[in-house]
Amino acid sequence: MRTRGRGHIVNISSVAAIAPAPGSGIYSATKAALSAVSVSLAQEVAPMGIWVTNVSPGSFRTELLSEQSVRRTERNVDDYAATSGRTVTGLLNKDGKQIGDPQKAADAILAAVDADEPPLDLVLGSDAIARTRARLDRFEDDLRQWDDVSTSTDFTI
């Protein structure tokens, strides 16, 4: 890509990187790391004509939640039943019922790659959009409410 002076890198992250659910900490952390790498890499390769798009899909009807993919420990801790336990049970009950169409996701990714100005971040699925907006709203609220405290940490000049 550097030699040609053009190209496009597509990294598949997850909405969990933006808006983690209870019980998804390790998965969400790995996807958040990939998202951060994508943002940094995009800045590094842009002068070479290379684009980077970080795709954050929501729930798509793939094999991700099937019995062939999901591995759980045998031990459950009752203290987490209402938080991560509920999330895991909900996910397992979604297998084959996810809202997202994988073919439509692939088409959306190809449309982004073919765009004159591809997005750095591409959030896919109405569920992912809703979770992202809720997380961004909370983030904005925290920034606004804690602005004075945050800015008070600078040296006084």
DOROTI-831974 format. One record per residue: x, y, z negated of N, C-alpha, C in turn; residue in one letter. Coordinates in steps of 0.1 Angstrom, whole numbers, plus 5000, padded with zeros to 4 digits. Layout:
BEGIN
XYZXYZXYZa...
***
This chain:
BEGIN
500849885000500050005000500950135000m501950124992502850244992503450265006r503850155012504550175026503550225036t502250185035501250225044500750365041r500950405028500450535024498950545022g498350425019496950415016496650285011r495550275004495050154998494050184987g493550074981492550084971492649964961h492749994949492849894938491549904931i490849784930489549774923489849684910v489549744899489649664886488249644881n488049514877486649484872486749484856i486149584851486049604836484749554832s484049624823482749594818482149714811s480849724810480249824803480649814788v481049694784481449664770482649754767a483449794777484649884774484150014770a482950064775482450194772481550194760i480750084759479750074748479649934743a480649904734480749764729479449734720p479149604721478049554712478649474701a477849464690478449384679478849244684p479949194679480349064682481149054695g481449174702482149174714483449244713s483949264701485149344699486349304707g486749174707487949134714487749154729i486549104734486249124749486249264752y485549344745485449494747486849564747s487649514738489049574737489849544749a489749424754490549394766490049464778t488749484779488149554790488449704789k488449764777488849904775490349924778a491149834775492549844779492749844794a491949764801491949764816491549894821l490449954815489950084819491050194818s491750184806492750284804493950274814a494250154817495350124827494850184840v493650164844493050214856493150364858s492750434847492850574847494250624848v495150564841496550604842497150574856s496850454861497350414874496850504885l495650544884495050624894495850754896a496250814885497050934885498450914891q498950794888500350754893500350734908e499350674913499350634928498650724937v497850824932497150914940498050984950a499151034946500051104956500451014968p500350884966500750794976499550754985m498450814983497250784991496450654986g496750614974496150494969495050534959i493850474960492750494951492650384941w492150414930491850314919490350334915v489650224915488250234910488150124899t487650174887487450094876485950064876n485549934878484149894879483749844865v482649904860482049864847480649804849s480549674852479149624854478449594841p477149594841476349554830476149404832g474949354829474649214829474149174843s475049084849474749034862474548884862f473648834871473348694871474448614877r475448584868476648504872476648384862t477748314863477948204854478548244840e478748374838479448414826478748364813l477448364813476748324801476348174801l476748104811476347964812477047874802s476547754799477147664790478547624794e478847634807480147604812481247714808q480747834806481647944803481747984789s480647974781480548024768481147914758v482047964750482647884740482447944726r481847874717481547934703482247844693r482547904682482947824670481747754664t482047644657480947574651480447644638e481347724632481047784619480347924622r479247954615478648084616478648144602n478848274601478848344588477548414587v476748384577475448434576475448594575d476448644569476548794568476448864581d476848804592476848864605475548834613y474648754608473448714616472748824622a472548934615471749044620472549134630a473849124630474549204640475149124651t476349074649476948994660476248864663s475648804653474848684655473648704664g472948814662471848854671472348884685r473448944686474048974700474348854707t475048754701475448634707474148554711v473248544702471948464705471248534717t471148664717470548734728471248714742g472548714741473348684753473048544759l473148444750472848314754471448284760l470548364755469148354760468948424773n469948504777469848574790470348504802k471048384800471648314811470548284821d470848324834469948304845468848414846g468848504836467748604836468348744836k469648754838470348884838469648974849q469649104847468949204856469749224869i471049214868471849254879472049144890g471949184903472149104914473549104919d474348994918475749004922476049044936p475149014945475349054959475249204960q474349264953474149414953475349474947k475949414936477149474930478249464940a478449354947479549344957479349454968a478149474972477849574982478149714977d477849744964478149874958479649894957a480349794954481849804953482449834967i481949764977482449784990482149924995l480949974991480550114995481450214988a481850184976482850274969484150274976a484650154979485950144986485950214999v484850205006484750275020484450425019d484150475007483850615006485050705009a484750825014485850925016486550965003d485750974992486251004979485750904969e486350784968485850684959485850724945p484950664937484850704923486050634915p486450704905487450644895486650544887l485450574883484650484875483350464882d483050334883481750294890481050204880l479950254874479150184864478050114872v477849984871476849914879475749854870l474549874874473349824867472649924859g471349914859470550014851470849994836s471049864832471449844818472749914814d473749904823475049964820474950114820a474150174829473950314829473250364816i472250294811471650324799472550324787a473350214786474350194775475450304776r475850334788476950434790476450574786t475250604790474650734786474450744771r473950644765473850644750475150664743a476150594748477550614742478050754744r477950804756478450934759477651044751l476351024749475551114741476151114726d476350994721476850984707478251054707r479151024717480451084717480351244717f479451294726479251434726478751494713e477851424707477351474694478451474683d479351374683480451374674481451484677d481751504689482551624693482051754688l480751774690480151894687480051914671r479651814664479551824650480851834642q481951774648483251774641484251864648w483751954657484652044664485552124655d484952184644485752274635486752194628d486452074623487351984616488451944626v488151904638489151854648490151964651s489652084654490552194658491252254646t490852224634491552284622492852204619s493152104627494352024624495552084632t495352184640496552244647497352334637d498652354640499452444632498852584634f498852664623498452804623499652884629t499252954639500353034646500153184643i
***
